[in-house]
Each structure stands twice: as C-alpha cells, then as structure tokens.
C-alpha cells in the first residue's frame, strides 16, 4: 500500500482534473462543428447538412429516375426469349386434354 507521503494532495488532484476537463471539452467542441471552409469527411446521413434543391433540380432528378425505370423495364422485355413452337403446341394440347377431362369429370350425364 502507498504511504500518505506518496499520495498527492487533494488540491493538486483537483487542479489537474479541472485542467484535463478543459482540454477534453475543447477537443469535443472541435469535433462537433467543423469549419465551413474545411472539407467534410464521411458523415452519417443524419449528421449531414441539408441542402435544399431548387424546383428545376428536383424535376431533373425525377426525369432521370423515370428514364432509368423505363430503361430497366424495356431491358427486361427484350431479354425474354420466345418459346419454341413445339413447346407451345405441347402446352396447348395438354390444356385441351385437361379441359376435356374436367368437362367429363364435372358433367352430370351418366356414361353407360
């Protein structure tokens, strides 16, 4: 254990703590509000300053977005491949058979 002579006095410790508190608060204040002329680093979106857009800028952005969506839709339509004729015939025949079977199954006529 330390002897009473080795321990610093309470007044010295209090003075050091107050000096450190000033340094800490100055350092924290520095980080909160950067100067307007210095470039901003990465910041989370909720801390970024809001920039109001003009009506023309908003319309331009919406135009770009609409064009992008239209392009995506047409690209999806172009990527579809037409089915082969044989495949279509097979499906049509299967549908006809299923329809005929369904008619027979649901009909009220007795088959003797």
GROMACS elastic network, one bead per residue, 0.5 to 0.9 nm:
[ bonds ]
;  ai    aj funct       b0    kb
    2     5     6  0.80900   500
    2     6     6  0.62868   500
    2     7     6  0.70381   500
    3     6     6  0.55316   500
    3     7     6  0.68831   500
    4     7     6  0.53870   500
    4     8     6  0.83427   500
    5     8     6  0.77437   500
    7    10     6  0.89427   500
    8    11     6  0.83480   500
    8    12     6  0.66004   500
    8    13     6  0.68048   500
    9    12     6  0.54442   500
    9    13     6  0.64937   500
    9    14     6  0.87775   500
   10    13     6  0.51413   500
   10    14     6  0.60992   500
   10    15     6  0.86116   500
   11    14     6  0.51269   500
   11    15     6  0.61762   500
   11    16     6  0.86669   500
   12    15     6  0.51544   500
   12    16     6  0.62311   500
   12    17     6  0.86329   500
   13    16     6  0.51564   500
   13    17     6  0.61524   500
   13    18     6  0.86786   500
   14    17     6  0.50823   500
   14    18     6  0.62034   500
   14    19     6  0.86720   500
   15    18     6  0.52172   500
   15    19     6  0.62894   500
   15    20     6  0.86621   500
   16    19     6  0.51644   500
   16    20     6  0.61530   500
   16    21     6  0.85880   500
   17    20     6  0.50781   500
   17    21     6  0.60835   500
   17    22     6  0.87589   500
   18    21     6  0.50207   500
   18    22     6  0.64317   500
   18    23     6  0.88373   500
   19    22     6  0.52968   500
   19    23     6  0.65146   500
   19    24     6  0.87967   500
   20    23     6  0.50696   500
   20    24     6  0.61264   500
   20    25     6  0.86032   500
   21    24     6  0.50647   500
   21    25     6  0.60742   500
   21    26     6  0.84936   500
   22    25     6  0.52337   500
   22    26     6  0.61231   500
   22    27     6  0.86012   500
   23    26     6  0.51581   500
   23    27     6  0.61909   500
   23    28     6  0.86754   500
   24    27     6  0.50905   500
   24    28     6  0.61792   500
   24    29     6  0.86128   500
   25    28     6  0.50465   500
   25    29     6  0.60851   500
   25    30     6  0.85930   500
   26    29     6  0.51441   500
   26    30     6  0.62689   500
   26    31     6  0.89877   500
   27    30     6  0.51835   500
   27    31     6  0.67237   500
   28    31     6  0.53829   500
   28    32     6  0.64989   500
   29    32     6  0.52969   500
   29    33     6  0.69902   500
   30    33     6  0.63629   500
   30    34     6  0.68867   500
   31    34     6  0.65372   500
   33    36     6  0.86736   500
   34    37     6  0.85227   500
   34    38     6  0.71510   500
   34    39     6  0.85943   500
   34    40     6  0.75569   500
   35    38     6  0.55901   500
   35    39     6  0.83521   500
   35    40     6  0.88827   500
   36    39     6  0.76750   500
   36    40     6  0.86031   500
   37    40     6  0.89699   500
   40    43     6  0.77259   500
   43    46     6  0.81018   500
   43    47     6  0.62766   500
   43    48     6  0.62549   500
   44    47     6  0.55543   500
   44    48     6  0.66479   500
   45    48     6  0.53016   500
   45    49     6  0.86092   500
   46    49     6  0.82449   500
   47    50     6  0.89010   500
   53    56     6  0.80289   500
   53    57     6  0.59199   500
   53    58     6  0.63488   500
   54    57     6  0.51614   500
   54    58     6  0.63331   500
   54    59     6  0.86893   500
   55    58     6  0.51130   500
   55    59     6  0.61590   500
   55    60     6  0.85300   500
   56    59     6  0.51331   500
   56    60     6  0.60689   500
   56    61     6  0.86076   500
   57    60     6  0.50401   500
   57    61     6  0.61757   500
   57    62     6  0.86561   500
   58    61     6  0.51263   500
   58    62     6  0.62344   500
   58    63     6  0.85895   500
   59    62     6  0.50657   500
   59    63     6  0.60632   500
   59    64     6  0.86159   500
   60    63     6  0.50196   500
   60    64     6  0.62614   500
   60    65     6  0.86498   500
   61    64     6  0.51438   500
   61    65     6  0.61949   500
   61    66     6  0.86263   500
   62    66     6  0.60373   500
   62    67     6  0.84819   500
   63    66     6  0.51617   500
   63    67     6  0.61195   500
   63    68     6  0.85489   500
   64    67     6  0.51194   500
   64    68     6  0.60868   500
   64    69     6  0.86542   500
   65    68     6  0.50492   500
   65    69     6  0.62309   500
   65    70     6  0.86108   500
   66    69     6  0.51781   500
   66    70     6  0.61549   500
   66    71     6  0.85898   500
   67    70     6  0.50596   500
   67    71     6  0.60803   500
   67    72     6  0.85512   500
   68    71     6  0.51496   500
   68    72     6  0.61950   500
   68    73     6  0.86922   500
   69    72     6  0.50523   500
   69    73     6  0.62203   500
   69    74     6  0.87280   500
   70    73     6  0.50842   500
   70    74     6  0.62577   500
   70    75     6  0.85605   500
   71    74     6  0.52076   500
   71    75     6  0.60622   500
   71    76     6  0.86007   500
   72    75     6  0.51188   500
   72    76     6  0.62514   500
   72    77     6  0.87468   500
   73    76     6  0.52043   500
   73    77     6  0.63671   500
   73    78     6  0.88005   500
   74    77     6  0.50071   500
   74    78     6  0.61913   500
   74    79     6  0.86672   500
   75    78     6  0.51583   500
   75    79     6  0.62806   500
   76    79     6  0.52725   500
   76    80     6  0.68993   500
   77    80     6  0.56945   500
   78    81     6  0.78792   500
   81    84     6  0.89950   500
   82    85     6  0.88437   500
   83    86     6  0.83632   500
   83    87     6  0.65561   500
   83    88     6  0.67817   500
   84    87     6  0.52945   500
   84    88     6  0.64961   500
   84    89     6  0.88611   500
   85    88     6  0.51388   500
   85    89     6  0.62253   500
   85    90     6  0.86122   500
   86    89     6  0.51509   500
   86    90     6  0.61475   500
   86    91     6  0.86564   500
   87    90     6  0.51539   500
   87    91     6  0.62720   500
   87    92     6  0.86674   500
   88    91     6  0.51936   500
   88    92     6  0.61572   500
   88    93     6  0.86268   500
   89    92     6  0.50985   500
   89    93     6  0.61301   500
   89    94     6  0.85501   500
   90    93     6  0.51948   500
   90    94     6  0.61783   500
   90    95     6  0.86201   500
   91    94     6  0.50373   500
   91    95     6  0.61278   500
   91    96     6  0.86143   500
   92    95     6  0.50429   500
   92    96     6  0.61928   500
   92    97     6  0.86653   500
   93    96     6  0.50467   500
   93    97     6  0.61953   500
   93    98     6  0.85696   500
   94    97     6  0.51314   500
   94    98     6  0.61195   500
   94    99     6  0.85219   500
   95    98     6  0.50899   500
   95    99     6  0.60497   500
   95   100     6  0.85831   500
   96    99     6  0.50744   500
   96   100     6  0.61784   500
   96   101     6  0.86109   500
   97   100     6  0.51330   500
   97   101     6  0.61387   500
   97   102     6  0.84940   500
   98   101     6  0.51174   500
   98   102     6  0.60339   500
   98   103     6  0.86124   500
   99   102     6  0.50451   500
   99   103     6  0.62270   500
   99   104     6  0.87179   500
  100   103     6  0.51265   500
  100   104     6  0.63325   500
  100   105     6  0.86063   500
  101   104     6  0.51378   500
  101   105     6  0.60587   500
  101   106     6  0.85810   500
  102   105     6  0.50093   500
  102   106     6  0.60454   500
  102   107     6  0.83250   500
  103   106     6  0.52828   500
  103   107     6  0.57856   500
  104   107     6  0.52877   500
  104   108     6  0.85196   500
  104   109     6  0.85372   500
  105   108     6  0.84811   500
  106   109     6  0.89939   500
  107   110     6  0.82482   500
